[in-house]
Amino acid sequence: MDPASADFERLMLPHLDSAHRLARWLVGNEHDAEDRVQDAFVRAFRFFPRFRGEDGRAWMLTIVRNVCYSWLRQNRRQIALEPLDEEFHAPAFPAASELERRADAEVLERALAQLPVPAREMIVMRELEGLSYKEIATVAELPIGTVMSRLARARVQLQAEVARQLAPHFPKP
Amino acid sequence: MNCAEVRPLLDACLDGELDLVHSVTIEQHLASCESCRAVGARNAAMTALLRARVSRPSAPEALHRRVRLTIRELVNADARASVVAFSPPAPARWLPLAAAIAVLIGLGLAFVPPGGGGGGLPAFLADALNSHVRASLVGPLVAVESSDRHTVKPWLASRLDFSPPVVDLASAGFPLSGARLDFVGQRTVAALVYLRRLHRIDVFISPGDGETESAWAARDGFRLVHWRHAGMRTVVISDLAEPELRDFATRLRDAAD
């Protein structure tokens, strides 16, 4: 194998798990996520000569995210930011002790899946993948200030959604 | 700072993403403001819950393999394209050809147009080669993934109007990777996928009368071996070197008896 493709395997394949998780949260199902990941790695291989040794995970996830967004657009999924009015329509935020007791994996994952994509990806990249604000800014191609405000907003939306999941009879807005 | 100024920076502060000066100011505010402290505590609790409870599964082993194989196929395709590009003497003649091949690879299309345009290959073989290349580029390589012929054979038999022989050549260094259905020569055929190191060997099987010796063909860096035997028509395609592919084809044919 020539050195460039050996480099590609060494630098990019370790991020396949992370790429797959991001794709799954973005497109919403395993089958389509796997196809997007495959597509993203083909593109990454083609673009690899342009990789300059910066953060490999952020570089790879940028491509994964772009591939997923193209797919979402082609499939006419809604990916616009939604107005931030959730907290006015949500039941009171549960106390930390109630969250601890009742917000199990299923509740959290369902709530996360309900968020609009731009909010969901903030939570996934920060809370689940542990990316820094700077890395998120790279992947989402946004200024850091925008990452900061989107993430803060996404957290409020998520808490509102968890509250709704825990109080299923509360009317939807 | 008052609460309205603190709130937008609160998350960044808790995330350790704020510069020292701002962090100190925010912490001073938190020490004296119960409602901001409550918001911060709730955010921190949610972060901790998400990290502790939401699963972070690894990608399936099949996806790891599929991506690795695709990269390997792309490397091979590039190598073939550069052979075409650099060996012929007259640049004016090879440039459009190389460009055309590069475009075909880029589009994920096959080298051979379906149905007989395969530059001298019989339509059935051209079709099979087309499927082999297309599977590398756009997948899926296998629809049922198993090295166990007792899994693969019934999977195929339940989806086809014939039952293709599935032989185990793992001991000879050709493990079975799985199978898929494919469409070759106007009919649905079985495509068995074997591996040799990182090379893939596709075996297309469909019903066919007659007996022939194994015949060889080569195109675009791939080798094809095909024969008719025991009521089946078999086409083997790979980019494997000839001695290894010959070894594989001989074992496959003998084992199908």
Interface residues (C-beta under 8 A of the other chain):
Chain A: M1 D2 S5 F8 E9 L13 L16 D17 A19 H20 R21 E34 D35 V37 Q38 F41 V42 F45 R46 F93 A96 L99 E100 A103 D104 A105 L108 E109 L112 I123 R126 E127 L128 E129 S132 Y133 M148 S149 L151 A152 R155 L158 Q159 V162
Chain B: R7 P8 L9 L10 D11 A12 D15 E17 A41 R42 N43 A45 M46 T47 L49 L50 R51 R53 V54 S55 R56 P57 S58 A59 P60 L63 H64 R66 V67 R68 T70 I71 R72 L74 V75 G106 L137 G139
